[in-house]
């Protein structure tokens, strides 16, 4: 593809490959770290010979015999919702047994996991993370590394610290997981929204996508379009590429390539936040547990045809930092995730972690890793579990959306489904007549929803800049992750539709 | 006690009680935090009535049926080193059983612990922490609060963020847990050392203590003594009051009261780092497992006569921030601790945690709390476990120190025991002749120690300022926490003594 300035064909990079060092924040680059562990490499007498079996009176770490935990046995479910959704499936009841010092040296024991651990994760966990990234999202360059984090929120904060200096501009999707704005502001960065394009489809549905033309135009004409930020072009673009929160949109591989090219051309970092990335769902269908099985694809099929490639796959220059978490595919309470990026970026994150956060919690790594190793049997078994999660989310999505699309409010065109093809969120557009004050009316509608007993998140509450996004603030984020039963999901969809109809019937009044 | 300017009788506070707000860092006070959870309190229509049983499509948190952990069973030791040191004691083999949804609503289940948790700790854990502080170290004022942390190192970082602005001076014991210096420098603070007094005792032993007269004099004459910091009096004093790391000294209650009075008079915060505080040990004795039992004191006796009161007990003004950890009395891998202080300080720490670190890990809280609740039976049972830890540390200390005091090097006066009456560290003074270059010679001795196969920490490696502390840099920190067996501890002490003797016999050469 040749460089071009037309709107549909975006330019490829022409700038020289930048120095990663130049992208690291001054704060992180200048941070000092000292430890008191004595070095024996300098100043040794000529005839110095260390003892072959030294005894340590040096370490302040307690012997593992001080830790009261002798053995942990974990009963693990074979399927999510196995007593309802997967109640007829075969199960193996073999528990996961975690010894203090496992005979199998590949396994993580309580003795090690309860001891002081490594900043990047315990060795077995760090190895798992590295192998996992290598297998699934291997970057298009070699000098990358992984470090554990205490979940995605904490991982994102590490990234903000590593890259963003006071005054640096960070681009955000206009509606987004707004807490990352707290992290950016906390290090003095300036969030700037980027348009999401909502578009009518031929089937009368609505699609959402990053407005890449808008982004390209903005970057090319930065000083004119953002006079208050003249000369201060963006340092980073924060994106949730799959099941974007809150819109639910998933960027196609083509969109990712185009945005990567812009990053390369305009020299910014892509911060990829991908908590839902594994949960790309088949299209909506009438809910039916039996027919779920046809979506029970093989791992190869899943990796080739269903999982959308991470930005890492396009990254030839080390300008993508990917933040993952085990919150959505295992459990949020673990507070365990990881960050993948260029070694130089991970190096400054490691120094930060050594001072600020310290190592991640041992019991979380112990639990997760032993379940993956013993119950699932490693990376492919872990992917099998993810595929079961995917089926469970598919079913619950189908129940909720089915309840909505069969409603009068939907049939009358009052609401339209924007995105529901990944993760745990669907977004619904409320079809207010042209000229409506979207924010005022959707706030009022919210009271009608609450009166009918259904809580949602209003899209505009997740806007980086409400004024910028007023025109497309007429949508609701629905999560099918949390409720207990199919009946509740169905009832919630039904309450929502009834409330919307009542609101429209009442001339958009409460 | 009347105000006085003599060296031995220190002044009591005369300054008005300060505003806590004025002690909080500008960074922390100005930090903003936004979340997208919709509020329904403002702008509601007059006739708005919320549904009594709302269904949530709002939360992005996965249903607990997505978490594969069904049930956890934990076999817990009744004693530390129960297969060796306490092998003849009675044991109850009843395991700790943790259900997804425990029948007993007081117990923490996996369903709750694996879900998104609270910043201050899960409700049951936070309640335990509050009750624990109330029972053991209740502050001398009412408006205090507790928040969980990810261990002491992370807790200390939270405190540095909350209190220290760029340019603020923080006093440190001259030899100290130097990593906190990283935290202070990371927020722009300036560490300044305070003298520790090593003093010959009548029994020819050596005692160590904070030099309170030095501190008082320094504070009263700050501008003259620290011209480079003129007008910039200390914002805080960082202290490890029990089993100070690395000297092993424990401040008496009288010392604590005097230092608190200075804090009040000169308006600084006391940052109390107390990882070893529970492990106050009886005096050194010949190691003998049977006679350990006479130190198996009651909880009341322990609390009244053995545990040294926290600075919180002297704190009438909310100027003490106490940092605790479960690392030394349970296990470091948990990465679990807590911070106690004035509500206003804890409030800014909570805001910081909401942005930067997020909530502590669930499995760590789950494991600890269920063991405390089910195995130990609550706070007093937890103290019983701590008392068993204390006995185990007493024994191991006795083994190591006995090996040293029975050595030729000791009998010849080459080494002296400075402190070994608390925690997991003893410090040994190497009795170099007057005029010796302490740092040069102790570095050289270290190679002799390593040749003989014993690793220690050199005191001066933990100095805030090596030049300031050169004169008292002739000591070694020994830990009896880490080695596996009594035999190893004995052998390590013996190697150390042999190496020292050889070094002295060789005219302080390798």
Interface residues (C-beta under 8 A of the other chain):
Chain A: X31 X32 X33 X34 X35 X36 X37 X38 X40 X43 X44 X45 X47 X48 X49 X50 X51 X52 X53 X54 X55 X56 X57 X58 X59 X60 X61 X62 X63 X65 X66 X67 X68 X69 X70 X71 X72 X73 X74 X75 X76 X77 X80 X81 X83 X84 X112 X113 X114 X115 X116 X117 X150 X151 X153 X154 X157 X178 X179 X181 X182 X183 X185 X186 X245 X327 X328 X330 X331 X332 X333 X334 X335 X336 X354 X355 X356 X357 X358 X359 X360 X361 X362 X363 X364 X366 X367 X371 X375 X385 X389 X392 X400 X424 X425 X443 X444 X446 X447 X450 X451 X452 X453 X454 X455 X456 X457 X458 X461 X462 X477 X478 X479 X480 X481 X482 X483 X484 X488 X491 X492 X495 X496 X510
Chain B: X31 X32 X33 X34 X35 X36 X37 X38 X40 X43 X44 X45 X47 X48 X49 X50 X51 X52 X53 X54 X55 X56 X57 X58 X59 X60 X61 X62 X63 X65 X66 X67 X68 X69 X70 X71 X72 X73 X74 X75 X76 X77 X80 X81 X83 X84 X112 X113 X114 X115 X116 X117 X150 X151 X153 X154 X157 X178 X179 X181 X182 X183 X185 X186 X245 X327 X328 X330 X331 X332 X333 X334 X335 X336 X354 X355 X356 X357 X358 X359 X360 X361 X362 X363 X364 X366 X367 X371 X375 X385 X389 X392 X400 X424 X425 X443 X444 X446 X447 X450 X451 X452 X453 X454 X455 X456 X457 X458 X461 X462 X477 X478 X479 X480 X481 X482 X483 X484 X488 X491 X492 X495 X496 X510
